[in-house]
């Protein structure tokens, strides 16, 4: 049976925390990802976090691409992580390098990681060291690693956000997902997580909300990285997990609508989605 989501509209969401007086009032985001072949994914996530108002950003990426990424994104602190063969982030070495960076408001782990075993090793070593105050978003290859080792989520219950598509939801459940809404609800309950996918947000206990916006243009390379960054940035600002996820899902979809009107329903870029976020947020929330 298909679940019908409640509509996500700004007027029905808890207002976002005020912007404060400086960057320390708007929290810290750590993005871990960016293999040598895919540093742009981590960059898009970080840019989106800053575009929704996060105060400070650190990117942990493969060492070979860290200098160029630091130049391309001067607003961020960039940490070079040890690499495995082929430029993938090495799980064991990366976990050691990140040990002093984990005490932040939100960690987004996964954008641009590209090797399943190394990603699983990274999660296994990093998750136990994450402070209890820190909320954690797993995206992309980190979702596949979690599906292989669901016990890794235990220390994160109640402070975990997942952003799967239908295939990733299937891996998280170990079963085929025919209806995405139902699949997201099952993932939320299994992992005690807030789950965003396909313009819908599922919470443990059966609540499902959806965005009456967006379109096919959102199905473009890097779009999910922007969504993950927007969620992380709003969490850093102090928003409650489910409300931050709903806000970000709404902003992401409305940014797509604005670009579709100006550029066309297909062909706009994920970087352009991130650039639309401040204006959509200002008009929606007066942030």
N, C-alpha and C positions, 0 to 999 in steps of 0.2 A: 504494500500500500504506500503510495507516494505521500510524503509529508508536505504540507503547504506552509511555507515560511511566513512569519510575520514580516511586514515591510520595514526596512530600515530607512528612517527619515530623520534628519537632524533634530527636529522638534521632539521626537520620541526618545532621544538618547540623552544620557547624563551629560551635562556640559563638560567640556574639557577643562582641566586646571588652568588657571590664569598663567600668562607667559612669564610672570615674575620680572625681576630687575636685571638678570644677567644669565650667562650660560650655565652657571652652577645651579640655578633654580630650575633648569629644564633637563637635568639628568644626563647620564652617560650611556652610550650604546657601543657595544663591541660586536663587530661583524667578523666572523671567522669563515674563510673560504678562499676563493681566488687562486686556483691552481695556475700553473704557468700558461696553460692554453686558454684559461677562462677568467682572467682577472677582472674583466668588465662586469661580471655578475656581482662580485663583492662591491665594486664601485657604485653600481646602480643602487644596491641596497643601502649603502652608506649615504649616497646623495639623497635618497628618498627620506631617510631618517632625519637628515638636516632640513630638508624642505618642509617637513611638518613641525619643525621647531625644536628638535633635540639639541641639547646644549653642547655636548662634546661627543666626538666620534673617534674610535680607534678601529683600524682595519688590520686583521691578521691574515696575511696572504703569503703565497710561495715566495721564498727569498729572492728568486731571480727576477720577479716582477715588482717587488716592493719599491725600489728606487723610482722607477718610472711612474708607478701609481701615486707615490708621494708627490711627485711633481705635478701630475695631472689633477690631483685632488689635494691642494695645499691646505684645505680646511681640516683635514684629518691627520691624526697620528697614525703612522703605518709601521707595523711590525713585520719583519721578514721571518717566515717560518721555514724550518728545514724541509727539504724536498726528497721524495722518493724518486725512483726511476721514472723518466718521462715527464717530470715536472709536477707530479701530484704532491699534495701536502702530506708529509710523513706523519702518521698518527702519533707515534711515541714521541718523536722529537718536538712536534708542534705542541703537544700537551705540556711538555716541560717548558717550552718557550712562553707559553701563555699563563703560566702559574701565577705571575704577579699582575695579570690584567683582568682577572675574572670578577673582581669586586665592583661591579657596575650595576646599573638599573635593569638593563636588558642585554642579553647575548643573542645574536642571530647567528645560527650555526648551519652552514650548508651551502650558501650561494657560491657556485663556481667550484665546489669540490667535485672530483671526477674519478675517484677510485674507491670502489665499495669497501674493500678490506681495510684500507688506510683510514677511511672515514669511520668505520666501525671501531677501529682501535682508538681513534681520536675521541669519539664519544665515550668509550669505556673509561678512558683515562681522565677526561676533562670533567664529566658530569659529577663524579664524587667530590671534586674540589670546588664546585660552584657554591658560593655563599647562599644561605637560605633566603636572603632578601632578594636575590636576583631572579628575574623571570627569564625564561628561555624559549626561544622560537627555533624550531627545527624545520628546515626547508630543503628541497632538492635531494641530493644524495644522502643527507642526514636522515631523511624519511625512510629511504630504502634500508639504511643501516639499522634504524629502529625497528623496522618490520622484521628484520632477521634476528634481532635481539631485543624483544619488547621489554625485558626486565630492566633495560637501561633507563626506562622512563620512571621507575619507582621513586627515586629520590626527587623527582620533579613534579610529582602529582600535586595538582592544584595551582601550579605556576608555569604550566607548559602550554605553548601555542604551536599548533601544527598547521601547515598550509599545503595539503595534498590536492593533486588532481585525481581523477577517477582511478587511474592505474596505480598511483601511489597509495590511495585509500585501500585498494585491493591488497597491496603488499602489507600494509599496516594491519589488516584484518586477517590475512592469510586465507582469503576467500574472494571470489569474484564479486564486484560491486556492479549491479545492474542499474540501480537508482542512486544517483549521487547524494541526494538529500538524506536518504536512509543510511547510506554508507558513512556520511559525515557524522551523523548522530551516533552510529555504532562506534566510530573511532573516538569520538568525544568521551563516551562512556568507558570504553576499554582503557584509555590512557589518562582519564581524568584531566582532559585538556580542552581548551577552547580551539575550535577547528574552523579554518576559513578555506573555502574552495568553491569555485563556480559562482561567485557572487553571493554565497550563503555563509552564515556563521552558525555553527552548532555548539551547544554547551552540554556538559554532563547533566543528565536528568531529563533531556528531551526537548529543551528549548531550541528552536530553529528560527533564524531571522534571515531575510534576503533583501537584496538591493534591487529596486525597480528601475535600474539604470544599467549602463554598460552595453556592450555589443561585441560583434565578432572581432573587431580590431584589437580587443584586449588579448586575444590569443596570438601574441607576438613574442618573439625572443626577448627575454629580460623582463617581461611584464610581471611575472611572479616575484622577481627580485625586488621590484619597486613596491609591490604590496607588502612583502616581508619587511622592508625597511620602514615603510609608513607605520606598520604595526609597532615595530620596535621603537620608533621615534616617539610615538604617542604614549607608549608605556613609560619610556624614560621621562616624559613630562609629568608623569604621575597619574595617568588615567588607569582605572581598574581594567583588568585584563580583557574581559568580554566586551566592555564598552570601547576600549581602544581598538580592538579587532573589528568591531562593527563600524566605528568611525573610519578606520583605514580602508575597509572594504567598500564603504560608501564613497569615500574620496577617490579611490582608485577607479571605480566605475564612472563617477561623474567626470573625472579627468578624461576618461575615454570618450564620453559623450561630447565634451567640448572639442576634443581633437577631431572626432568624426564630423562634427558640424563644419569645422574649418578646413580640414584636409581631405576628408572622405572616410567612409566606414572602414576601409582597410588601408594599411600602408603607413600609419603613424608609428613612431618609434617609442620604445620603452623610456628612453631618456627624456622624450617629450612628455610622457606621462608624469615623470617626476617633476618636471618644470611647471606643470599645471597645478600641482598640489597646493602651493601657498595661496593662490587666488581662490581655488575651490574651497579651501579650509576657511579663509577669511570670510567668504560670502556665506558659508554654511554655519559657522560657529562664532564669528566675530572674534576670532582668537588673536 
